[in-house]
Amino acid sequence: MGLIQIGLKAVAAAFFIWAGIFTYSIGVQRGAVEAELSAETGLLSPLKAGHLRDELLNAVQTDVAGDHLARIQALAKRAPVDPVPYEAALTRASSSFDPLGAEAFAARAKALQPRSLAARLHHLSLAAFAGEYEQVIGDYQRIIDLRAIDGNLLADALIGVFRSSGEWSALVAYIKTEPATGNRLLSRLMDEDVPVAELEGLIALYPNYQGRYLQRLVRDGLLEEAYSAWRLFANLPDELLVGVPFNSEFEDRTEPEPFNWSISRDRAEYQNRGGLYVTYLGTERPFIAAQTLRAAPGDYVLQTEAMGRMPEDGGALEWDLTCVESRTRIARQSLQLKTISAKERFEMEVTIPEADCAFQTLQLWGRAGAFPKTSRTEILSVQLIPAEE
């Protein structure tokens, strides 16, 4: 690919990558450059260039894609060592697909202001569309070191560069070096179509992302791989893995979802002694808790023990047991307490089919009442007990 072709793609990319953050970055540089220019230069005097510069900055911040040529020329003439008109001209060249102009303006802006974010992002874009991804990472790191822009905005831009190319290896390799921005980048990377094999190598370095890695495997339909990885992460003795679901008495454990409980923190909380305390207003059908199970095919008894206060006709709770693969609901167990503060047991027979049901999801929901009232329920335990027991 020739320089002009690369340039055309790069200016388009540059405009895409940093048009949204230019209004932020130019405002940051506005203060920095003003601080650096001495009073003796007189460049920012209201009688000279100050008002022209303010007008250009305001215009660009209002409409980054607009044609501000007249203001650019006026400021460049009045303040020839100010980088701002050349940064604005770079924006204009990018939006009009003028690669040679963009390169010239970037060089001029960087010569006047080595910290010029616009120029550095332009060069980052050139490297990206030339396939020089190690250079992209280097440019990114230099921008980070300069602290010239909000890190979250720049992380979004960097992810956008690699998303457009579909080539993630250089970024993954960079995150493996555990840079200061590693967590910020990995958080975004987890939502991208990065090959699972590449993500796998990052989890040992960033264990806080085990849960999101497992969710990614589940999202991709790799349930067996997700369960194997979960067991590896959990590193539990076999006796704690006996029984379904895991953590059937709702202890506040650290093993990640989805093979441990996921709970709605605004509706439920773990008790210090075990158990899940649920507050339900008796309206709508809110999600409360869930876990992905790996129960073998066969006959079971779904057994729940609970206690608390649940006004009659005020609403109830219910479990849904569903096959993950087929999305077929196997059972729905209603939890309608009849007494106050006395433990009650609920049981129902359940059959897990042979086909399309290697994994199941057990979800706790609220069920609206005819006359909604607040209930406070402690789920003491839930188990799938093999019928032969």
Secondary structure, 3 states (H helix, E strand, C coil): CCHHHHHHHHHHHHHHHHHHHHHHHHHHHHHHHHHHCCHHHCCCCCCCCHHHHHHHHHHHHHCCCCCCHHHHHHHHHHCCCCCHHHHHHHHHHHHCCCHHHHHHHHHHHHHHCCCCHHHHHHHHHHHHHCCCHHHHHHHHHHHHHHCCCCHHHHHHHHHHHHHHHCCCHHHHHHHHCCCCCHHHHHHHHCCCCCCHHHHHHHHCCCHHHHHHHHHHHHHCCCHHHHHHHHHHHHCCCHHHHCCCCCCCCCCCCCCCCCCCCEECCCCEEECCCCCEEEEECCCCCCEEEEEEECCCCEEEEEEEEEEEECCCCCEEEEEEEEECCCCCEEEEEEECCCCCCCCEEEEEEEEECCCCCCCEEEEEEEEECCCCCCEEEEEEEEEEEECCC
